[in-house]
Amino acid sequence: MSFTNNVFVPQRTCWTVGGELRETLFWPNQSNVPPQAVMLLIPGNPGLVDFYIDFCTTLHKEFPDMDIIGVSHLGHTRFSDNRGLVYRCKKTHSLEEQVANMVQVFDEIDREYAASTNRPKMLILGHSVGCYFAQKIVEYRESRVDRVFGLFPAIESIADTPRGRQLRLMFRPGFRHFVAGVVETLRWLLPVSAIYSLSQMSGSLNNENAQLVVDKMLFSSCVKSVLRMASDEMRVIGRLDEELYSRVGNKFVMYYGVGDQWVPESHYRRMRDINVDGKVMLCKEGISHAFVTNYSAQMAAIVVDMLKQELA
């Protein structure tokens, strides 16, 4: 069997955008012509793009003429650069800085494909707070975004949600530095196998995702970055941008959960009433907010149906 038959997607790479190194996964289209569409995947928080591999691979199999590009959030993971050297960002970024750099990511991608004879559709798929990033890209680059698919969109009053009220103290500077210190201490004291076991005992991660967290995120600097962004989400993301969704709501396909502690159903009802030109749906499948833990296949099937309508 040839070498090329043994090269699997996604392709793993990193690139510098706005002076920041971005961990990136790429599912290239399988045809010999320019892609019909390009999708930028923006994760939630924690922002590890590896969580979405099964989900995006399923989408890519259904739409082999689409390019999918997924990027981790700045500072959230430890990864290898293109020389194979381990890279770990030692500074934390504010939510505003994260958003600004993600806009630059979109600009780079859009510029790359704009030269094509037939410009592909530019799609964004956001999950949780990734939908806030997508919303800001539409705000700044309205004419260049064809569609946004928002899954469990955490785009308003996060601090006032049931989960936000429960966890807001954890995101304060003193406590998040304490948590980061505990993580660093555990790294020194315990073997990795014991840390894997502790991660699995949390009950919120399957075995594969628990391993990803330990190998790529459970480091002091990464924990500080994750918690700082979460703290900023509580502070910055307030009232829903009703003007935006009233004006360009037709660009959005929004999918809300039932019993979601981060995005209560009142958010779904408000969006449904405001965004009369877009598609606003409520989950009927019992899929949880953190769908990448156990519901990747089910969520992918739903998004496949959305994309069939978009790309028909």
C-alpha angles and dihedrals in degrees: 000000000000125000092245091057088059097052107102132197139275099060111213119221144135133221137184116251121177090346093306126110110234124204105223141184119200130197103189122203114262099223131089093238131072113285122268090225141005120214125198112203115208114190129217123240121319084047104210110143092201089074087070100051097105092043096050094041089058091050091049093052089054093045107031091165091063126088115221121197120186125184132190119229117264114275096000097109145033111231143158120261122225090278092055093252118138112252123195120172108229098198130069124231129216120236088252091054091047091052093046092053092046089054087054089050089055091047092053092049093045091049091051094055098035089081092064117110089233107035109222122231111270109225131179124200114194129184123203108318087004084077089062089055089049090049091053092049089054089048092054100031103028099152094050099054115081099183142355122205109200118195116196090341114216095195105130141049096341092169090058097052119102092254093042092054090047096052106027094104090056091063097056115115098251095048096044090052088050091052091048089051092051090051091051091049092051089051089058098041106039133056114245091248090061091049089051089054092050091050092051091049090062088079093215096090133058117226095266095048091045089057091048091052093050096044099041111019112025095093128110096247093046093049090051090051094049093048094044092054090047090051090051091049088058091050103038107034105076131133119019114261093243093170093059095048092044091051104039102012090128088076092063134081107186126193119193131189133229115242091007108165092199097043110028122202090254086071090054092051092048092050091046090054095045102039102056094155098053133062115266116180137180118216116252096178102073093245114165127230091251092054093162090073098064111342106059094120094048093046092047091054090055093048090047088060090049091051093048089060092045097048100035 
